[in-house]
Amino acid sequence: MPPFIHKGRVPFHATDAAGIVHFANYFRYMEEAELYALNARGFRPDNYAYPRVHIEADYRAPLKFWDEYTVQAELLKIGTTTLHWRFTISGPAGICAVLHSISSRRQADLINPAPYTDEERKRLADLLISPSQEPLNTEK
């Protein structure tokens, strides 16, 4: 199945004085795509906490005010309580950023882990990329 695609448009408040998206806003776009991808598979954001345990980003081209962008969300791995994501954000100039994120699902108390069930893993399986889709070289 194809990756989950989320689309948006850069609002004025997401840009700096030069009209370029501030780097931190890419994480907002990533989280919004993640939320919609999980929600489309029946995961409610208010049932558990999903704190980030790792995050990284490679920036390649700027997004600017009013640009349309797409976020491609793909799962690299489903752990016992973790989701390993890759988010590719593209705009008019092509790929603008590639973000990798690992979230750890926790009970609402944020202390106790909340493992994924077999049924939940099946609902997430269509977001998993095959090893042949994994990039060999992540250089720009």
N, CA, C and O atoms as a GROMACS GRO file, in nm:
protein
  560
    1MET      N    1   0.085  -0.118   0.000
    1MET     CA    2   0.000   0.000   0.000
    1MET      C    3   0.089   0.124   0.000
    1MET      O    4   0.197   0.122   0.060
    2PRO      N    5   0.048   0.232  -0.065
    2PRO     CA    6   0.131   0.352  -0.068
    2PRO      C    7   0.141   0.416   0.070
    2PRO      O    8   0.058   0.391   0.157
    3PRO      N    9   0.244   0.499   0.090
    3PRO     CA   10   0.259   0.566   0.220
    3PRO      C   11   0.143   0.662   0.245
    3PRO      O   12   0.071   0.700   0.152
    4PHE      N   13   0.126   0.700   0.371
    4PHE     CA   14   0.023   0.797   0.406
    4PHE      C   15   0.071   0.934   0.362
    4PHE      O   16   0.185   0.972   0.388
    5ILE      N   17  -0.016   1.009   0.295
    5ILE     CA   18   0.018   1.143   0.247
    5ILE      C   19  -0.072   1.245   0.316
    5ILE      O   20  -0.195   1.230   0.319
    6HIS      N   21  -0.009   1.347   0.370
    6HIS     CA   22  -0.082   1.458   0.431
    6HIS      C   23  -0.040   1.585   0.358
    6HIS      O   24   0.079   1.604   0.330
    7LYS      N   25  -0.135   1.672   0.328
    7LYS     CA   26  -0.106   1.794   0.254
    7LYS      C   27  -0.139   1.917   0.338
    7LYS      O   28  -0.227   1.914   0.424
    8GLY      N   29  -0.068   2.024   0.311
    8GLY     CA   30  -0.094   2.149   0.381
    8GLY      C   31  -0.041   2.267   0.301
    8GLY      O   32   0.014   2.251   0.192
    9ARG      N   33  -0.057   2.384   0.358
    9ARG     CA   34  -0.008   2.509   0.298
    9ARG      C   35   0.060   2.589   0.409
    9ARG      O   36   0.011   2.596   0.521
   10VAL      N   37   0.173   2.648   0.377
   10VAL     CA   38   0.252   2.720   0.476
   10VAL      C   39   0.181   2.850   0.514
   10VAL      O   40   0.161   2.937   0.429
   11PRO      N   41   0.143   2.864   0.642
   11PRO     CA   42   0.081   2.989   0.686
   11PRO      C   43   0.188   3.096   0.715
   11PRO      O   44   0.306   3.064   0.734
   12PHE      N   45   0.145   3.218   0.717
   12PHE     CA   46   0.238   3.329   0.741
   12PHE      C   47   0.312   3.315   0.874
   12PHE      O   48   0.432   3.341   0.881
   13HIS      N   49   0.241   3.273   0.978
   13HIS     CA   50   0.302   3.267   1.112
   13HIS      C   51   0.411   3.160   1.124
   13HIS      O   52   0.483   3.157   1.223
   14ALA      N   53   0.424   3.072   1.025
   14ALA     CA   54   0.526   2.967   1.028
   14ALA      C   55   0.658   3.013   0.967
   14ALA      O   56   0.755   2.937   0.963
   15THR      N   57   0.661   3.137   0.918
   15THR     CA   58   0.779   3.184   0.846
   15THR      C   59   0.854   3.290   0.924
   15THR      O   60   0.802   3.351   1.019
   16ASP      N   61   0.978   3.311   0.882
   16ASP     CA   62   1.058   3.417   0.941
   16ASP      C   63   1.042   3.546   0.860
   16ASP      O   64   0.955   3.553   0.772
   17ALA      N   65   1.123   3.645   0.887
   17ALA     CA   66   1.110   3.774   0.819
   17ALA      C   67   1.135   3.765   0.669
   17ALA      O   68   1.090   3.851   0.593
   18ALA      N   69   1.207   3.662   0.625
   18ALA     CA   70   1.234   3.644   0.483
   18ALA      C   71   1.127   3.559   0.414
   18ALA      O   72   1.136   3.532   0.294
   19GLY      N   73   1.026   3.518   0.490
   19GLY     CA   74   0.919   3.438   0.432
   19GLY      C   75   0.951   3.290   0.420
   19GLY      O   76   0.880   3.217   0.350
   20ILE      N   77   1.057   3.244   0.487
   20ILE     CA   78   1.100   3.104   0.483
   20ILE      C   79   1.055   3.034   0.610
   20ILE      O   80   1.060   3.092   0.719
   21VAL      N   81   1.010   2.911   0.596
   21VAL     CA   82   0.962   2.834   0.712
   21VAL      C   83   1.074   2.816   0.814
   21VAL      O   84   1.184   2.773   0.780
   22HIS      N   85   1.046   2.848   0.939
   22HIS     CA   86   1.139   2.826   1.049
   22HIS      C   87   1.156   2.676   1.067
   22HIS      O   88   1.058   2.601   1.059
   23PHE      N   89   1.279   2.631   1.092
   23PHE     CA   90   1.309   2.488   1.095
   23PHE      C   91   1.220   2.409   1.190
   23PHE      O   92   1.186   2.295   1.160
   24ALA      N   93   1.182   2.466   1.303
   24ALA     CA   94   1.103   2.392   1.402
   24ALA      C   95   0.963   2.358   1.350
   24ALA      O   96   0.902   2.262   1.398
   25ASN      N   97   0.914   2.434   1.255
   25ASN     CA   98   0.780   2.407   1.202
   25ASN      C   99   0.773   2.279   1.122
   25ASN      O  100   0.664   2.224   1.105
   26TYR      N  101   0.885   2.230   1.071
   26TYR     CA  102   0.884   2.102   1.002
   26TYR      C  103   0.839   1.992   1.098
   26TYR      O  104   0.774   1.896   1.056
   27PHE      N  105   0.875   2.005   1.225
   27PHE     CA  106   0.833   1.906   1.326
   27PHE      C  107   0.682   1.914   1.348
   27PHE      O  108   0.618   1.812   1.375
   28ARG      N  109   0.626   2.032   1.339
   28ARG     CA  110   0.480   2.045   1.349
   28ARG      C  111   0.411   1.974   1.233
   28ARG      O  112   0.312   1.903   1.252
   29TYR      N  113   0.465   1.992   1.113
   29TYR     CA  114   0.407   1.927   0.996
   29TYR      C  115   0.418   1.775   1.008
   29TYR      O  116   0.327   1.701   0.972
   30MET      N  117   0.532   1.730   1.061
   30MET     CA  118   0.554   1.587   1.084
   30MET      C  119   0.452   1.532   1.183
   30MET      O  120   0.390   1.429   1.157
   31GLU      N  121   0.434   1.600   1.295
   31GLU     CA  122   0.342   1.552   1.398
   31GLU      C  123   0.197   1.553   1.349
   31GLU      O  124   0.119   1.464   1.385
   32GLU      N  125   0.161   1.650   1.269
   32GLU     CA  126   0.026   1.654   1.216
   32GLU      C  127   0.003   1.535   1.122
   32GLU      O  128  -0.102   1.471   1.127
   33ALA      N  129   0.100   1.505   1.037
   33ALA     CA  130   0.088   1.389   0.948
   33ALA      C  131   0.081   1.260   1.028
   33ALA      O  132   0.002   1.170   0.996
   34GLU      N  133   0.161   1.249   1.131
   34GLU     CA  134   0.159   1.130   1.217
   34GLU      C  135   0.022   1.112   1.282
   34GLU      O  136  -0.032   1.002   1.284
   35LEU      N  137  -0.033   1.220   1.334
   35LEU     CA  138  -0.165   1.215   1.398
   35LEU      C  139  -0.272   1.166   1.301
   35LEU      O  140  -0.352   1.078   1.335
   36TYR      N  141  -0.273   1.222   1.180
   36TYR     CA  142  -0.373   1.181   1.082
   36TYR      C  143  -0.351   1.037   1.034
   36TYR      O  144  -0.447   0.964   1.011
   37ALA      N  145  -0.226   0.996   1.020
   37ALA     CA  146  -0.196   0.858   0.979
   37ALA      C  147  -0.246   0.759   1.084
   37ALA      O  148  -0.307   0.658   1.051
   38LEU      N  149  -0.219   0.789   1.211
   38LEU     CA  150  -0.265   0.701   1.319
   38LEU      C  151  -0.417   0.703   1.331
   38LEU      O  152  -0.479   0.599   1.350
   39ASN      N  153  -0.475   0.820   1.321
   39ASN     CA  154  -0.620   0.832   1.332
   39ASN      C  155  -0.691   0.754   1.220
   39ASN      O  156  -0.795   0.693   1.244
   40ALA      N  157  -0.634   0.756   1.101
   40ALA     CA  158  -0.693   0.683   0.988
   40ALA      C  159  -0.692   0.532   1.012
   40ALA      O  160  -0.764   0.458   0.946
   41ARG      N  161  -0.610   0.487   1.106
   41ARG     CA  162  -0.603   0.346   1.140
   41ARG      C  163  -0.669   0.314   1.273
   41ARG      O  164  -0.648   0.207   1.330
   42GLY      N  165  -0.748   0.408   1.322
   42GLY     CA  166  -0.827   0.384   1.442
   42GLY      C  167  -0.760   0.414   1.574
   42GLY      O  168  -0.811   0.376   1.680
   43PHE      N  169  -0.645   0.480   1.571
   43PHE     CA  170  -0.576   0.516   1.695
   43PHE      C  171  -0.618   0.657   1.736
   43PHE      O  172  -0.602   0.752   1.660
   44ARG      N  173  -0.672   0.668   1.856
   44ARG     CA  174  -0.716   0.798   1.908
   44ARG      C  175  -0.600   0.862   1.984
   44ARG      O  176  -0.537   0.796   2.066
   45PRO      N  177  -0.571   0.988   1.958
   45PRO     CA  178  -0.457   1.051   2.025
   45PRO      C  179  -0.477   1.072   2.174
   45PRO      O  180  -0.380   1.097   2.246
   46ASP      N  181  -0.600   1.063   2.222
   46ASP     CA  182  -0.623   1.088   2.365
   46ASP      C  183  -0.621   0.960   2.449
   46ASP      O  184  -0.640   0.968   2.570
   47ASN      N  185  -0.600   0.844   2.389
   47ASN     CA  186  -0.599   0.720   2.466
   47ASN      C  187  -0.463   0.691   2.529
   47ASN      O  188  -0.456   0.628   2.635
   48TYR      N  189  -0.356   0.736   2.467
   48TYR     CA  190  -0.220   0.712   2.514
   48TYR      C  191  -0.136   0.837   2.495
   48TYR      O  192  -0.178   0.932   2.429
   49ALA      N  193  -0.017   0.834   2.553
   49ALA     CA  194   0.083   0.938   2.528
   49ALA      C  195   0.187   0.879   2.434
   49ALA      O  196   0.217   0.760   2.440
   50TYR      N  197   0.242   0.962   2.347
   50TYR     CA  198   0.342   0.919   2.248
   50TYR      C  199   0.466   1.009   2.256
   50TYR      O  200   0.497   1.079   2.160
   51PRO      N  201   0.538   1.008   2.369
   51PRO     CA  202   0.655   1.095   2.376
   51PRO      C  203   0.764   1.053   2.278
   51PRO      O  204   0.783   0.934   2.250
   52ARG      N  205   0.835   1.152   2.226
   52ARG     CA  206   0.947   1.127   2.136
   52ARG      C  207   1.066   1.082   2.218
   52ARG      O  208   1.095   1.138   2.324
   53VAL      N  209   1.134   0.979   2.169
   53VAL     CA  210   1.257   0.936   2.234
   53VAL      C  211   1.378   0.959   2.145
   53VAL      O  212   1.493   0.949   2.189
   54HIS      N  213   1.352   0.990   2.017
   54HIS     CA  214   1.459   1.024   1.923
   54HIS      C  215   1.398   1.104   1.808
   54HIS      O  216   1.286   1.079   1.765
   55ILE      N  217   1.475   1.202   1.761
   55ILE     CA  218   1.430   1.282   1.648
   55ILE      C  219   1.553   1.333   1.574
   55ILE      O  220   1.653   1.369   1.636
   56GLU      N  221   1.544   1.335   1.442
   56GLU     CA  222   1.651   1.395   1.362
   56GLU      C  223   1.591   1.448   1.233
   56GLU      O  224   1.485   1.404   1.188
   57ALA      N  225   1.660   1.545   1.174
   57ALA     CA  226   1.609   1.606   1.051
   57ALA      C  227   1.725   1.644   0.960
   57ALA      O  228   1.830   1.690   1.004
   58ASP      N  229   1.702   1.622   0.831
   58ASP     CA  230   1.793   1.669   0.728
   58ASP      C  231   1.715   1.768   0.642
   58ASP      O  232   1.610   1.734   0.586
   59TYR      N  233   1.767   1.890   0.633
   59TYR     CA  234   1.700   1.994   0.556
   59TYR      C  235   1.767   2.006   0.420
   59TYR      O  236   1.890   2.007   0.409
   60ARG      N  237   1.684   2.014   0.314
   60ARG     CA  238   1.739   2.013   0.178
   60ARG      C  239   1.701   2.135   0.096
   60ARG      O  240   1.782   2.183   0.016
   61ALA      N  241   1.582   2.186   0.114
   61ALA     CA  242   1.536   2.302   0.038
   61ALA      C  243   1.433   2.376   0.122
   61ALA      O  244   1.363   2.314   0.202
   62PRO      N  245   1.421   2.507   0.107
   62PRO     CA  246   1.326   2.581   0.189
   62PRO      C  247   1.182   2.569   0.142
   62PRO      O  248   1.154   2.552   0.023
   63LEU      N  249   1.093   2.577   0.237
   63LEU     CA  250   0.952   2.602   0.210
   63LEU      C  251   0.930   2.749   0.239
   63LEU      O  252   0.993   2.806   0.328
   64LYS      N  253   0.840   2.811   0.164
   64LYS     CA  254   0.815   2.953   0.182
   64LYS      C  255   0.667   2.978   0.206
   64LYS      O  256   0.582   2.891   0.186
   65PHE      N  257   0.638   3.100   0.250
   65PHE     CA  258   0.500   3.140   0.276
   65PHE      C  259   0.411   3.105   0.159
   65PHE      O  260   0.440   3.137   0.044
   66TRP      N  261   0.301   3.039   0.190
   66TRP     CA  262   0.192   3.000   0.101
   66TRP      C  263   0.225   2.882   0.009
   66TRP      O  264   0.142   2.843  -0.073
   67ASP      N  265   0.345   2.825   0.022
   67ASP     CA  266   0.376   2.704  -0.055
   67ASP      C  267   0.284   2.590  -0.011
   67ASP      O  268   0.252   2.577   0.107
   68GLU      N  269   0.242   2.511  -0.106
   68GLU     CA  270   0.175   2.385  -0.074
   68GLU      C  271   0.284   2.282  -0.046
   68GLU      O  272   0.388   2.281  -0.112
   69TYR      N  273   0.259   2.196   0.052
   69TYR     CA  274   0.357   2.093   0.084
   69TYR      C  275   0.284   1.961   0.106
   69TYR      O  276   0.164   1.957   0.135
   70THR      N  277   0.359   1.853   0.092
   70THR     CA  278   0.308   1.720   0.125
   70THR      C  279   0.403   1.656   0.223
   70THR      O  280   0.525   1.676   0.218
   71VAL      N  281   0.345   1.577   0.313
   71VAL     CA  282   0.424   1.498   0.407
   71VAL      C  283   0.392   1.352   0.380
   71VAL      O  284   0.277   1.310   0.390
   72GLN      N  285   0.495   1.277   0.346
   72GLN     CA  286   0.481   1.133   0.324
   72GLN      C  287   0.526   1.063   0.452
   72GLN      O  288   0.642   1.074   0.492
   73ALA      N  289   0.434   0.992   0.518
   73ALA     CA  290   0.463   0.924   0.644
   73ALA      C  291   0.480   0.775   0.620
   73ALA      O  292   0.392   0.710   0.564
   74GLU      N  293   0.592   0.722   0.663
   74GLU     CA  294   0.620   0.579   0.647
   74GLU      C  295   0.676   0.524   0.778
   74GLU      O  296   0.756   0.589   0.846
   75LEU      N  297   0.634   0.404   0.812
   75LEU     CA  298   0.690   0.336   0.928
   75LEU      C  299   0.808   0.251   0.883
   75LEU      O  300   0.798   0.173   0.788
   76LEU      N  301   0.920   0.267   0.953
   76LEU     CA  302   1.037   0.185   0.926
   76LEU      C  303   1.034   0.058   1.012
   76LEU      O  304   1.084  -0.047   0.972
   77LYS      N  305   0.973   0.070   1.131
   77LYS     CA  306   0.972  -0.043   1.224
   77LYS      C  307   0.863  -0.021   1.329
   77LYS      O  308   0.838   0.091   1.372
   78ILE      N  309   0.800  -0.130   1.368
   78ILE     CA  310   0.707  -0.129   1.482
   78ILE      C  311   0.774  -0.210   1.592
   78ILE      O  312   0.791  -0.331   1.578
   79GLY      N  313   0.810  -0.144   1.701
   79GLY     CA  314   0.870  -0.213   1.814
   79GLY      C  315   0.762  -0.258   1.911
   79GLY      O  316   0.643  -0.250   1.880
   80THR      N  317   0.802  -0.305   2.026
   80THR     CA  318   0.706  -0.348   2.127
   80THR      C  319   0.616  -0.231   2.169
   80THR      O  320   0.494  -0.245   2.176
   81THR      N  321   0.679  -0.117   2.196
   81THR     CA  322   0.604   0.003   2.234
   81THR      C  323   0.644   0.124   2.149
   81THR      O  324   0.597   0.235   2.174
   82THR      N  325   0.728   0.103   2.049
   82THR     CA  326   0.779   0.216   1.971
   82THR      C  327   0.736   0.210   1.825
   82THR      O  328   0.711   0.103   1.769
   83LEU      N  329   0.729   0.329   1.766
   83LEU     CA  330   0.708   0.343   1.623
   83LEU      C  331   0.826   0.422   1.569
   83LEU      O  332   0.857   0.531   1.618
   84HIS      N  333   0.891   0.367   1.467
   84HIS     CA  334   1.006   0.430   1.403
   84HIS      C  335   0.959   0.483   1.268
   84HIS      O  336   0.925   0.406   1.178
   85TRP      N  337   0.956   0.614   1.255
   85TRP     CA  338   0.897   0.680   1.139
   85TRP      C  339   1.001   0.747   1.051
   85TRP      O  340   1.110   0.783   1.096
   86ARG      N  341   0.965   0.761   0.923
   86ARG     CA  342   1.036   0.852   0.832
   86ARG      C  343   0.928   0.940   0.770
   86ARG      O  344   0.827   0.891   0.720
   87PHE      N  345   0.952   1.070   0.772
   87PHE     CA  346   0.861   1.168   0.713
   87PHE      C  347   0.938   1.246   0.607
   87PHE      O  348   1.042   1.306   0.636
   88THR      N  349   0.888   1.244   0.486
   88THR     CA  350   0.950   1.320   0.377
   88THR      C  351   0.858   1.436   0.343
   88THR      O  352   0.744   1.417   0.302
   89ILE      N  353   0.909   1.556   0.361
   89ILE     CA  354   0.830   1.676   0.337
   89ILE      C  355   0.877   1.738   0.205
   89ILE      O  356   0.995   1.769   0.188
   90SER      N  357   0.781   1.755   0.113
   90SER     CA  358   0.813   1.808  -0.019
   90SER      C  359   0.730   1.932  -0.049
   90SER      O  360   0.619   1.949   0.001
   91GLY      N  361   0.788   2.018  -0.130
   91GLY     CA  362   0.720   2.140  -0.172
   91GLY      C  363   0.754   2.168  -0.317
   91GLY      O  364   0.798   2.079  -0.389
   92PRO      N  365   0.735   2.292  -0.361
   92PRO     CA  366   0.760   2.327  -0.501
   92PRO      C  367   0.904   2.299  -0.547
   92PRO      O  368   0.928   2.273  -0.665
   93ALA      N  369   1.000   2.304  -0.454
   93ALA     CA  370   1.141   2.282  -0.489
   93ALA      C  371   1.181   2.135  -0.479
   93ALA      O  372   1.299   2.102  -0.492
   94GLY      N  373   1.084   2.046  -0.455
   94GLY     CA  374   1.116   1.904  -0.438
   94GLY      C  375   1.120   1.868  -0.290
   94GLY      O  376   1.045   1.923  -0.210
   95ILE      N  377   1.208   1.774  -0.255
   95ILE     CA  378   1.218   1.733  -0.114
   95ILE      C  379   1.280   1.846  -0.034
   95ILE      O  380   1.390   1.893  -0.064
   96CYS      N  381   1.208   1.890   0.069
   96CYS     CA  382   1.255   2.000   0.155
   96CYS      C  383   1.321   1.949   0.282
   96CYS      O  384   1.416   2.009   0.331
   97ALA      N  385   1.270   1.838   0.336
   97ALA     CA  386   1.326   1.784   0.459
   97ALA      C  387   1.288   1.637   0.472
   97ALA      O  388   1.182   1.594   0.426
   98VAL      N  389   1.377   1.561   0.536
   98VAL     CA  390   1.349   1.423   0.572
   98VAL      C  391   1.371   1.412   0.722
   98VAL      O  392   1.480   1.440   0.772
   99LEU      N  393   1.266   1.373   0.793
   99LEU     CA  394   1.272   1.363   0.939
   99LEU      C  395   1.254   1.219   0.981
   99LEU      O  396   1.174   1.145   0.924
  100HIS      N  397   1.329   1.179   1.081
  100HIS     CA  398   1.315   1.047   1.142
  100HIS      C  399   1.275   1.068   1.287
  100HIS      O  400   1.329   1.155   1.356
  101SER      N  401   1.181   0.988   1.331
  101SER     CA  402   1.128   1.004   1.466
  101SER      C  403   1.099   0.867   1.526
  101SER      O  404   1.053   0.776   1.457
  102ILE      N  405   1.127   0.853   1.654
  102ILE     CA  406   1.087   0.734   1.729
  102ILE      C  407   1.002   0.782   1.846
  102ILE      O  408   1.044   0.865   1.926
  103SER      N  409   0.881   0.728   1.853
  103SER     CA  410   0.793   0.759   1.965
  103SER      C  411   0.771   0.633   2.046
  103SER      O  412   0.771   0.522   1.992
  104SER      N  413   0.753   0.649   2.175
  104SER     CA  414   0.730   0.536   2.266
  104SER      C  415   0.591   0.550   2.326
  104SER      O  416   0.562   0.646   2.397
  105ARG      N  417   0.505   0.454   2.296
  105ARG     CA  418   0.367   0.464   2.346
  105ARG      C  419   0.364   0.431   2.496
  105ARG      O  420   0.416   0.329   2.541
  106ARG      N  421   0.302   0.522   2.570
  106ARG     CA  422   0.294   0.509   2.715
  106ARG      C  423   0.149   0.520   2.760
  106ARG      O  424   0.064   0.575   2.690
  107GLN      N  425   0.122   0.467   2.877
  107GLN     CA  426  -0.008   0.489   2.939
  107GLN      C  427  -0.020   0.638   2.968
  107GLN      O  428   0.080   0.710   2.963
  108ALA      N  429  -0.137   0.685   2.998
  108ALA     CA  430  -0.160   0.828   3.022
  108ALA      C  431  -0.073   0.883   3.135
  108ALA      O  432  -0.047   1.004   3.139
  109ASP      N  433  -0.028   0.796   3.226
  109ASP     CA  434   0.057   0.842   3.337
  109ASP      C  435   0.200   0.874   3.292
  109ASP      O  436   0.278   0.927   3.370
  110LEU      N  437   0.234   0.843   3.167
  110LEU     CA  438   0.365   0.863   3.106
  110LEU      C  439   0.475   0.776   3.166
  110LEU      O  440   0.591   0.786   3.125
  111ILE      N  441   0.442   0.692   3.262
  111ILE     CA  442   0.541   0.608   3.327
  111ILE      C  443   0.537   0.466   3.271
  111ILE      O  444   0.640   0.409   3.236
  112ASN      N  445   0.418   0.410   3.262
  112ASN     CA  446   0.404   0.271   3.221
  112ASN      C  447   0.394   0.257   3.070
  112ASN      O  448   0.320   0.330   3.004
  113PRO      N  449   0.471   0.162   3.014
  113PRO     CA  450   0.464   0.139   2.869
  113PRO      C  451   0.330   0.082   2.828
  113PRO      O  452   0.259   0.022   2.909
  114ALA      N  453   0.295   0.101   2.701
  114ALA     CA  454   0.169   0.050   2.646
  114ALA      C  455   0.202  -0.026   2.518
  114ALA      O  456   0.199   0.032   2.409
  115PRO      N  457   0.234  -0.156   2.530
  115PRO     CA  458   0.271  -0.234   2.411
  115PRO      C  459   0.158  -0.240   2.308
  115PRO      O  460   0.040  -0.237   2.342
  116TYR      N  461   0.199  -0.249   2.181
  116TYR     CA  462   0.103  -0.265   2.072
  116TYR      C  463   0.056  -0.410   2.067
  116TYR      O  464   0.136  -0.502   2.080
  117THR      N  465  -0.073  -0.429   2.049
  117THR     CA  466  -0.129  -0.564   2.038
  117THR      C  467  -0.110  -0.614   1.895
  117THR      O  468  -0.077  -0.536   1.805
  118ASP      N  469  -0.130  -0.743   1.874
  118ASP     CA  470  -0.122  -0.799   1.739
  118ASP      C  471  -0.223  -0.734   1.646
  118ASP      O  472  -0.193  -0.707   1.530
  119GLU      N  473  -0.342  -0.708   1.696
  119GLU     CA  474  -0.447  -0.644   1.615
  119GLU      C  475  -0.404  -0.502   1.576
  119GLU      O  476  -0.425  -0.460   1.462
  120GLU      N  477  -0.344  -0.429   1.668
  120GLU     CA  478  -0.296  -0.294   1.637
  120GLU      C  479  -0.182  -0.297   1.536
  120GLU      O  480  -0.174  -0.210   1.448
  121ARG      N  481  -0.094  -0.395   1.547
  121ARG     CA  482   0.016  -0.409   1.452
  121ARG      C  483  -0.037  -0.433   1.310
  121ARG      O  484   0.018  -0.382   1.212
  122LYS      N  485  -0.145  -0.510   1.300
  122LYS     CA  486  -0.206  -0.534   1.169
  122LYS      C  487  -0.260  -0.404   1.110
  122LYS      O  488  -0.250  -0.382   0.989
  123ARG      N  489  -0.318  -0.320   1.195
  123ARG     CA  490  -0.371  -0.193   1.146
  123ARG      C  491  -0.261  -0.098   1.098
  123ARG      O  492  -0.284  -0.013   1.012
  124LEU      N  493  -0.142  -0.114   1.155
  124LEU     CA  494  -0.030  -0.028   1.118
  124LEU      C  495   0.053  -0.084   1.003
  124LEU      O  496   0.135  -0.013   0.945
  125ALA      N  497   0.033  -0.210   0.970
  125ALA     CA  498   0.121  -0.281   0.876
  125ALA      C  499   0.129  -0.215   0.739
  125ALA      O  500   0.234  -0.220   0.675
  126ASP      N  501   0.022  -0.153   0.692
  126ASP     CA  502   0.027  -0.094   0.558
  126ASP      C  503   0.117   0.029   0.552
  126ASP      O  504   0.152   0.074   0.442
  127LEU      N  505   0.156   0.084   0.666
  127LEU     CA  506   0.248   0.198   0.667
  127LEU      C  507   0.395   0.152   0.666
  127LEU      O  508   0.484   0.233   0.641
  128LEU      N  509   0.418   0.023   0.694
  128LEU     CA  510   0.555  -0.029   0.697
  128LEU      C  511   0.613  -0.034   0.557
  128LEU      O  512   0.549  -0.081   0.463
  129ILE      N  513   0.735   0.016   0.543
  129ILE     CA  514   0.801   0.006   0.414
  129ILE      C  515   0.876  -0.126   0.409
  129ILE      O  516   0.916  -0.179   0.512
  130SER      N  517   0.893  -0.178   0.291
  130SER     CA  518   0.969  -0.302   0.275
  130SER      C  519   1.117  -0.267   0.275
  130SER      O  520   1.153  -0.153   0.247
  131PRO      N  521   1.204  -0.364   0.306
  131PRO     CA  522   1.348  -0.335   0.305
  131PRO      C  523   1.396  -0.282   0.171
  131PRO      O  524   1.493  -0.205   0.167
  132SER      N  525   1.333  -0.320   0.062
  132SER     CA  526   1.375  -0.271  -0.069
  132SER      C  527   1.344  -0.123  -0.088
  132SER      O  528   1.400  -0.059  -0.177
  133GLN      N  529   1.255  -0.067  -0.005
  133GLN     CA  530   1.222   0.075  -0.014
  133GLN      C  531   1.313   0.161   0.073
  133GLN      O  532   1.309   0.283   0.064
  134GLU      N  533   1.393   0.098   0.157
  134GLU     CA  534   1.483   0.170   0.246
  134GLU      C  535   1.595   0.232   0.162
  134GLU      O  536   1.658   0.162   0.083
  135PRO      N  537   1.622   0.362   0.178
  135PRO     CA  538   1.726   0.424   0.098
  135PRO      C  539   1.864   0.370   0.134
  135PRO      O  540   1.894   0.346   0.251
  136LEU      N  541   1.948   0.350   0.035
  136LEU     CA  542   2.083   0.302   0.057
  136LEU      C  543   2.176   0.415   0.102
  136LEU      O  544   2.269   0.393   0.180
  137ASN      N  545   2.150   0.535   0.052
  137ASN     CA  546   2.234   0.649   0.083
  137ASN      C  547   2.145   0.767   0.115
  137ASN      O  548   2.062   0.806   0.033
  138THR      N  549   2.160   0.823   0.233
  138THR     CA  550   2.076   0.936   0.273
  138THR      C  551   2.145   1.070   0.252
  138THR      O  552   2.098   1.172   0.302
  139GLU      N  553   2.258   1.070   0.179
  139GLU     CA  554   2.327   1.195   0.152
  139GLU      C  555   2.238   1.285   0.068
  139GLU      O  556   2.154   1.238  -0.009
  140LYS      N  557   2.258   1.414   0.081
  140LYS     CA  558   2.178   1.512   0.007
  140LYS      C  559   2.212   1.512  -0.140
  140LYS      O  560   2.154   1.588  -0.217
   0.00000   0.00000   0.00000
